[in-house]
Amino acid sequence: MIQLLTKDMEVTILKLFDDAQNSVYIISPFLSYKTAQILCEAKKRRPSLDCRFITRLNIEDMLRKANDINAIKLLLDNGIIVYAVKWLHSKLYLFDERESIVGSANFTLSGFRKNIELSFVIDERDVVTKLCEYFKALAEQCIASEEGVVTSDLFQRVSEKYSEAERRRKKGQSSLSTAVFGATLQQTDMINCSPIINGTQDMIDELNKKEIDVVQDLLSPKDIPEKTNEHIIGQADTMPLNRGKECLYKFEGTRFESNSFHEMVSVMNEDKKIYILNFSKCPKSMCTKMPVYVIKGFYDSQKRPHQVIVGRGYIRAFKEIKRVKKMWLDQYPWMKKYKNYVVLEEFESLNTRLENCLYLEEIIKQIGSEVYVATDGKALSSQELNGYHARRPFMYGTANADQYISMQFDTLVEKYTSTKYHSD
């Protein structure tokens, strides 16, 4: 059976914890202290219960209280095996290798009580078997990795880095920590599960019944609502960006204040509302669905300049750069200088002040010369890279940079939410 779960997540998972006799395996990027207590209490009731937890150790997550370092310590103190994977995003709960929950909810009280989440409760044997294979393959790769298993020594290093970053933040010395611990894995390292439905006739028969055709109803194009021009999104909503390709950085003006928000430019074109990016010069290398990051500058309280990523989007079907229309100039006189534009299919802007956005200087510290296509592979210092974009209206980033920035941006969306814009 596959059951759709959109509410009562806490009630459902507590019952599964109570019923578990042999094992509880969980994958969740984020963890709260209260939910860690639930797992520890299950272990105390049944000391033989095999409890394993896979998470990610991102210091910035901990500073923003998305992940609780004290909760991780609680698991370790209670004999629960903890693994760490960099840039983990999966969420999976397995009980006795017989029942599972797969969906968007992290192992946090917010995931169970407050957030708008979507999950499936599954006890179909073939499906659960594949999910167990996924968990065990991930755990084995963590064991084979230098930082994949959270030992007392690794936790001590994480704790020291967290304490250091927290002290610096309180003093106003740093706004973003890029310290990350755990196994470094690629999607190509993951287990390649064969199709599950093909080998499960009972499930096919069940899903073919229209009155309970949950999956088909969810995925059918006819049931997808028409796009709205803009709406507020949170943790469960993601951007369908074309990952794994080069991306475009669009640099915009510097603001003196750090408490301003980013607002998108919209215009009417043939009775349709579209969102655009303007350029004084024409970018030569663009493609359909190319990821775009908008970067703004500001001065902090110490009068130091910073460049931050405030939003991301992707380009609509692209053939050539376009010129602004005369009727737009009345609304936006500055377009006289920035006469070239591209249409964004979709754009997502962080709902927070500039000082809380994604700092370009911290990205450079983490990935170095890979941040730009023009510098990739070159031996350049952070200082050189930080000044490389000076007076440039746009630059191209590498595929690795796109993947790294996207994961960091996801973390900020989960913390601050975002506004999402769609062109008609």
Phi, psi and omega in degrees: 000141173239121183244129177285133183233110178243350177211174181057034179299318183296316180298316182296314185287327176297322178295319179295323175296316181297324184276343185296131182248328189243317186206149172224116179243130183227138169241121179202124178299326185242152184214138174248162185296319182297319179287329174298323178297324179299315180293320180293322178295323177296321178294321180292322180295322180229089183304335180278356182296125179277104183248125179224143186223127177249126182219192174232147183247078179254116185301323179297322175303318182290320179296326180272004177066020173284327176235137187256113180296328178291329177292321177296318177299321179299317178299313181297318181295337180259016174077020179269131181286128181240130175248159179227136178229126178296138175060031176297140178224350181291151171228122185209137177232126181235131182235118179056020183054028179236329180230150183212159170234127177235132179174208187263347190281127171285165180276065181222161177296324177297319179296329183270331190243319192256316188288155173276106186240161177224124181219165174237132170266125188231129170235011175294122191303311183297322180292312181297323178301316179294323179293323176295321177298320178298311181300312184292324177295320178294318179295319179297321178291329175294317180298323181282349182267155183296322184242020186283332178257128182278094176274173178297324179294316179295318180297323178298318178297317178297315181298319179294319180294322178295314181297319178297314180295323179294319178296317180296321181293320179297330179273358181073023184270342182209141182252346182211129177260131180256008181291125182223137179238156177128178179290138177263109182237155174247161177302329180290345178279345188283157179298137180263091183286134175288159180306134185274318187296325183302331182259015186227083187294323180299319180292321177300314180299320180293316182288339178285347177283117189298330184290342178231028184281068187294310185296314181296321179296324180288324188263347184295132180303330183292340182263359179282124183294155176296148181291138172262164184290325177198151175201163180273134178236163180225217190296324189275354184256130184235162181267130180278058184281157182273083186286159176089008178236173177296153180237169180244131171261125178252109182273130178242178190297161178270134176252145180283330182267145181261357184260013180274160179247160178271133177239139182275152176267123177240145178221162177261129180226109182055050178066017177239140178272124181233153176251134189229161168244134183255148180224145172279328176242153184275119171297136185269333186245094177228157177212165178301135179062024175293130178295141180231135174240127177267128184242129178240155178251152173206165176253132179280185184296340178266012180066026177266136181280145177220150173245128183229146174276121184255343182194166179219154179196193175211153188280140176290167179321118192246129173242314180201160177292145183246163179254143182295154179270150184301324184292341179283338186291333177295321181279323182231082182301332181296344179293347176299329179272331182245075190276348181261146181209159170233152180268133175267126175295319182206148178214145182231122184244133181293138178269065179202170181289159182304322184294344179261000183278188188273114187281128179296322181297326179285326175297317179298320178300325185279316187245356173062224187292349177291350182298326180239146174298321184292337182251354185304126179088354180268147180273084181243144178284164177300323179297317178295319181291323179296332179262002187292331183272000186308130177063016177256131180285338179201158174212165179254138178254159180282167177297322178295321177297317179301315181295317180296313182296321180300318179294318178296321180295320178304319180298318180291326177297318179296330180278313190250351191066182183205165173252134185246131183245138176237133171281144178292000000 
